[in-house]
Amino acid sequence: MDIEAYFERIGYKNSGNKPDLETLTDIFQHHIRAIPFENLNLHCGKSMELGLEASFDQVVRKNRGGWCLQVNHLLYWALITFGFETTMLGSYIYITPAKKYSNHMIHLVLMVAIDGKNYIVDVGLGRSCQMWQPLELISGKDQSQVPSIFRLTEEGEYWYLDQIRREQHTANQEFLHSDLLEKNTYRKLYSFTLTPRTIDDFEFVSEFLQMSKASVFTNKSFCSLQTPDGVYCLLGFTLIYRKFNYKDNMDLVEFKMLNEEEIEKELKNIFGISLEGKLVPKHGDQFFDI
């Protein structure tokens, strides 16, 4: 694996920089605007492989994206290789319909130490809950970014990541009450501890999320990519674009229904993806907003 190939994949050209916060932020933003958050392999009859070599092959050599266990693992390798002091963490995703955090550690998160401060780095959330900058690990501080305000809170050994969102407007009246739209401005994202993890700690959950009928990953095909002013999401046959802060404290959300031929075209034009297998788009009935 070649770090320069990864930098070329994300369009990052300042690899001579020092491992400081500015460089971390630059690499982070290049990554989320080049590499989609997606699970399309599962809906092309293939698996989401866990190993670093497999993730590098999929994301860098094949110009694809991946889910958190792939893209955050790949970023972990890149940051370590670059010289950042980086630790893997495991988190528990907040399940909105159940109003509780997941029982199992299902989400991989990174922590980077720079000049005596720790930062949470996560390129594997996608959609409108994707952070655009590293979050300083400090409790109770509102950290404003383009997508929204993020807040980390410490309670005992656990940390909690929440999001304060803007109001949203959609011109597509038929989608006004869609379950794809998060209705609350305050949203819980996940909880985590600072216990160091390895990728092997996620082996069981990787298999479970790909096999269980209750998994959102088997129930829905999705792909999302951040842009300079918003985010594209493809969920089943529905293409959604969210423009952040198009008016004061208001996001604009636009929906478009696609057919299979249009999906293939938009995957290539918007997300830069050409699939090797036949995609079977799936919406499913699991909650998964954009």
N, C-alpha and C positions, 0 to 999 in steps of 0.2 A: 504494500500500500504506500502511496506517495502523497505527502501533505500538499505538494504543489498541485497535484491533480485535483485534490479537494478544493483548494483555493480557486483553481480555474473553474471548477464546477459552480462555485457560488459567485464568481466574478470579483474576487477579492485580490487586489494587486499590490497591497502594501505589506507584504510578508516580512519586510525588514524591520518593522516596528517593534517596540518593546512590549512585553506582556503587561500592559497597564489597562486601566478601565476604559480609556478611549479606544484602544485596540480591541478589547473584548466586545465593546458595544458595536464596533464596526464589523467585526466578524459575525456577530450575532445577527445584525440587521441584513447583511448580505445573505446569510443562510436562510432566514425566513422568507426572503423575497425571491429565492432561487429554488428552494427545495420544498415541494408540497408536503403537507400532512395528509397522508392517504392510506387506505387499506385495500386498494384495488386488486392486489394479488388474490385475496380471499374470494373475490367475486369473478376471478378468471380461472378458478379451479386450482390455485396454487397456494402455498403456505407463506406465512410471514416469518422468515428465518431470523433467528436470534443472534447468531455469531457476528462478530465485527467484520470479518472478511466478507461474509454474505451481504451485510449492510453496505459496505463500501462498494461491492460489485453492483448492487441494485441502485444505489443512489448516485454514485460517481460515474461508474462505467456505463450503466444503462440509462442514466439521466432520468431517474425516477425519484419518488419521495418515499415516505414510510411513516409508520406510527411511532409513538414515543420511544419504544424499546429499540428502535432502529436509529432514528434521527438524533436522539439525545445521546445514545451510545457512540454514534459516529462523531458528534461534536465533542464528547468527552475525550475521545482519542485525539482529535485535532488540537484541542486546547492543551492537553498534556504534552503532545508532540511539540507544540509551539513554545511551551515553557510555563504555562499557567498552573498554579497549584489548584487542582480540581478534584472534587470528591463526588462520587455517586450517592444519591439519596433515594429513598423510596417513599411514595406518597399514596394517600387514600383519597380517591376521587369522591366528591360530593354528588350523591345521586338525588337529583331534584324531586322526582315523583315519590321516592321513599323517604325524603327529608332526613337523610343520614349519610354518613361517609361509608365507603365500601368496607366490607369486612376484611378484605385482603389488600395487601400492598400491590397496586396494579399499575402505578405510574412512575416512571423513572424521571428524576429531577437532578440537576447539577448544582453544586455549590462551589464557587470560585473565591479564593482568598487573594486580596490585593491590598498591599500597604496596611495590614492590620485590620481590614474590614472584610466581611463575607458578603457575597452576592449570590442570589438565586438566579439561575439561568435555565430556561426551559424553552426549547424550540418545538416541543411535541404536544402542544395543546391545540393549535390551529384555530380556525374559525375566528369569531370576534372576541374570544377570551384569551387569544395569544398575546403575551406581553411583547413589547417591541424593544425593550431595554432590560439589562440586568436589574434586579431589584435588590437594594441594599437590605441585608438581613437585620432589620431594626423593627421593634414592636410598636404598633400603633401609629405609624407614620403614613399619611396618605402620599403615595408616589404617583404623580400625574404623568401619563403617557398619552400618545395619540389615540390609541384604542379606547382608553378609559382611565380611571383611577384605580390603582392596585393598593391593597393594604395587607401587610403581614402582622399577625398578632401572636404573641407567645403566651401559652398557658401551660405551665409545668414543663414537661419534656416535649410537648407538642407545639408546633407552629401551624398557623392557619393562614391560607391565602384567600382573600376575598377580592371582589371586583365591584366597583361602583360605576354603573354604566349611564350613558345618556338616554334621553328619550329617543324614540325611533319613529320614523314615518315611512310608509310604503304607499306608492301610487297604485299598486296592484290591490284593489279592494277585495278581490276574491281570496287574497292571502292575509287579510287584516287580522283574522283570528286563527291563523295557522299555528300548529304546534311547533313549527320551526322557529317561531319568534319567541325569544325569552321575554316574558312580560314584566319581570321585576327589574328595577334599576340596581338593587343590591343583590349580589350573587356570590354564593360560596363556591369556591373552586376545588381546593383540596387541603388536606392536612398532612404533615410529615414530621419526622424527627430528624435529628442531626447524626443519627447512627450511620456510619459509612456502609455502603452496600457494594456488591459486585454484580455483574450481569447474570451470574449463576443464580442469584437470589430471585430472579424473575422468570426462571425456566418454567416453573409450574404454571404461573399465571399466564405466560405466553401461550402455552398449550391450551389452557382452559378457555381463554378469550377467543381462540380460533375454533374451538370445538363446541362450546356451550350454545344451546339454542337461546339462552337468556342473554348472551353477549351482544352488546350494541354493534360490535365489529362484524358479527355474522349476520345480523339483522339489517344492516345498512351499508351500502357502498358510498364512500365519501372521498372527497379530495378538496383541500383548501390551500390557498396561496395568498400571502400578504402582498399588497401593492404599495406604492408610495403614499397613497391616501385612503386605503381601505383594504378589503379582503374579498376574494372570490371563493365561493363554496359550491361544489357540485355534490348534491345529495340525491341518490337515485337518478330520476329524470329531471330534477329541478336544479337549475343554475341560479345562484343568488349572488348579488354583489351588494356589499355594504360600504357606503362612503362615510367615513368618520367625520363627524362635526361639519356637515355640509351647511348647517345653520347653527346659530348659537345653541349649544347643548342639545343638538339633534343630529342623529344619524339618518341617512337615507338608505332604505333597503329596497332593492329591485329584484323581482322574480321573473324567471323565464322557463317555461316548460320545453324540454328538448325531446326529440326522437333519437333512436339509437345512432343514426347516421350523424346527427348534429352533436351527440355526445362525443363521438370519436374525433370530430373536427375541433370541438372546443377544448378537449383534453390536450390536443396538440397545440392549438393557438394560444390558449390562456395559461395552461399548466406546463406546457413543454413536454408532454407525455405521449409516447407511442407504445401501446401495449403489445405484448407478444401473444397473449391469448385473447379469447373472446370474452368481453366483459358482459356480465349479466347484471344490469343495474338493479338495485334493490333499495326500497324505502323502509320496509318493515314497520313494526309497531313500537319499537323501543324509542324512548325519549332521547332526542339528540338535536339541540337547537343550534342556530348559527349566530 
